[in-house]
């Protein structure tokens, strides 16, 4: 019996890529699942192949949609916020609507979902919250308008929650993957170091969820390099720029 057996996990952003692979991995561990995204047909197709899974369509950019989904989901043991949007965008080619849309899904959507679920976890004095960030959230990177900043905000949010919810019985964790081969990274025209499959990444997320450790970054050594940038002087980081 796994630590997930019989527990109910709500995965938001479950219709594609990492979210779908994570649903399959957790189902294999005996978890009961609630799967959410905007695409109801895709969710129903995934649920039809998994035992103990049900679909609740939800648009994280719409507070009423989130509130309705929370009410329908009922009591849960854990929440995984994996909703994500991405468009490669440089500052000189700024698309205001696209950048706001990315931020609304990646960060503001998390605020809506967490605002409607955290009080219930605290009242019950139990629950798990897993936020899927990104290594891109640690530093400003080229062509990452909207995406990098929203993931940085999500990491900061997780850090604040970890402080505030200590001693409440609620576990908060942030998981920051590197490049995962999905429909989103297919938009990139550059070489992506240590590109992972969604299935490989999902296994790493499940492993992180089986522990109480707050922060998980992967893959190594790429994640080590990203964090190392903190210790480099700006003169070197922005050399020639």
N, C-alpha and C positions, 0 to 999 in steps of 0.2 A: 504494500500500500504506500503510495506517495503522499507527500505533505499537501498535495493539491486534491486528493481524492475526496469527492463529495462536496467540496467547497464551490461556491458560486463566484465566478469572476466576470466582470463586465468589461469587455474590450471595446473601446471607442476608436473607430478607424480600423475596422476589421475586414473590409471588403477586398483589399488588395495587399500585395507585397508582404511586408513584415507582419501586419495585423492578421492577415489570413493565415500565414505560416504559424504565428503564435497561437491562434485559435486551434489549429490542428495539433500543435505540440502539447498544449494544455489539455486538450480533449484526450490525448493519448495517455496523460497522467491521471485521468479519472475526474477531471474538473467538470462542473456544470458551467455552461457558458451563456452569457447574453452578449450578442454581437450587434454593434451599432455602426452605422455610416449613413450616408444619404441614399445610396443605391439599394433600394429594398429588394429588387430582383436578385442582385448579386448576393445579398445577405441570405435570402431564402435558399439559394442554390447551395451555399456553403453549409447552412444548417441542415439541409436534407442529407448531407453526407456525414454528419457528426452526431453521435448520441448525446442526449441531454444538452442540446443547444437550441436557443430561440433567438429570433431576430426582433430588434426594436429599431426601426429607422429613426435617425436623429440628425438634425443639422446643428452643429455646434455653434454656428454663427447666429442662431435664432434662439433667444432665451426661452420663449414659449415652447419651442420644440424640445429644448433640453429639459425643462420642467415636466413636460408630459412624459418624456422618456424616463426620467427619474421616478416618477409616480408609477409607471408601468413596470419598471425593473423591480421595485420593491426592495426587500432586504438582500444585501450582497455581502460577500466576505472580502472582495477585493476589486479594485478599479484599475484599469490600465488605460492611460490616455495616450493614444497613438495617432490621433488625427493629425494629418500633416499636409501642407501645401508648399510647392516649390516652383520657382521659375528662375533660371539663371539671369541675373540682371546686374549690369554695371551702373555706377553712379552717373556716368555720362549719358546713359540710355534709360533714365529713370521713368518707370511707368507707375504713376501714383496709384491707380486703381488696383493694379496687380500687387504692389507692395503692401497695400492695406489689406487686400484679400488674404495674402500669405500670413500676415500678422494676426488677422482675425481668427484664422483656423488654428495656427500653431500656438498662440499665446492667449488671446482673449477668449477663445473657445474653452481653453483649460480653466480660465477664471469662472466662466459660466458653469461648467460641469462641477468643478470643485466647490463653488459657492453653494450648490444645491445638494452636495453629497457629504462634504466634510462634517457639517453639524451633526448629521445622523451617525457617522462613525464615532464622533466624540461622545455623543450621548450614550452610544452602545459600549463605549470604551474598548472598541476593537475594530479592526479593519486594516486593509493594506492599500496603499496608493502608490502606483508605479507610473512615473512620468517618463515618456520616451523623448529624450532630448537629442542632442547631436554633438559630435566633436566640433562641429562648425560653430557651436555656441560659445566656445572658449576664447575665440579671437576674431577680430574683423578680418575677413578674407575677401579676395577679389570676387567680383560678380555675385555677391551674396546679399544684395539689398533686400530687406524684408526677412529673408530666411535666417541669416546668421543672428541678426538682432533679436528676432522672436525666440530663437532657441536659447540665446543668452538670457533673455527674460525668464524663460521657463526654468533654466538652471537656478537662477536667483530665487525664483518663487519656491522651488523645491528646498533650497537651503533655508529660507525663512520658515517654511512649514516644518522642517525638521527641528528647528529650534522651538517653535511655538507649540508643537504637538508632543514634545518629549514628556513622557509620564502619563499620557492620555490613553495608552493602549493602542494608538494608531501608528502604524509603520509607514514611513514615507521613504521612497527611494527614487533616485534619478538614474536612468540608464542612457548612456551616450554612445551610440554606435558611430562607426565611420561610414564609409560608402557601402551601400547595399544595392544590389542590382534590382531595380524596380522600374515601374513606368516613370517615376519622377527622375531618377538618375539617368534614365535613357535620354533625357534632355541635354545632358552634359556632352560637350564636344572635346573635353580634355581628358587626359589619362587619370584614372582614379586609383590611387594606391591601395593595395590590399582589398580590392573589391570583393565583397562577400555575397553569397546567395541569401535569399530571405530565410531559407530553412536553417542555415548555419547561424544567422543572426538570432533567429527565434530560439534556438537551443541555448544561446548565451543569455538571452533575456530570461528564459525559464530558470536557468541556473542562478541568475541574480535574484530572481523572485523567491528562490528557495532559501535565501539567506537574509539576515537582518541588516547586512551592510548597506550603508546609505548610497554610496556612489559606485557605479560600475562603468568604466570606459573600455571600449574595445574597438578594433583589434590591437593587440600589442605586436610590434613596437611602434606602430603608427600613432597610437594614442599617447605613448610616452613622448614622441616628438612634438605633438601638438601642445602638450602641457609644458614641455621644455621652453617653448617660445616665451612663456612668462618671465623667464630668467635671462632672456637675451636683451641687450640694449636696443632701444628704438633705432639707433643709428645703423645697426646691423639688420634689423627686421625690415626697415623701410629704405634700405640702401638703394640709391638710384631712383627713388620715387619722389 
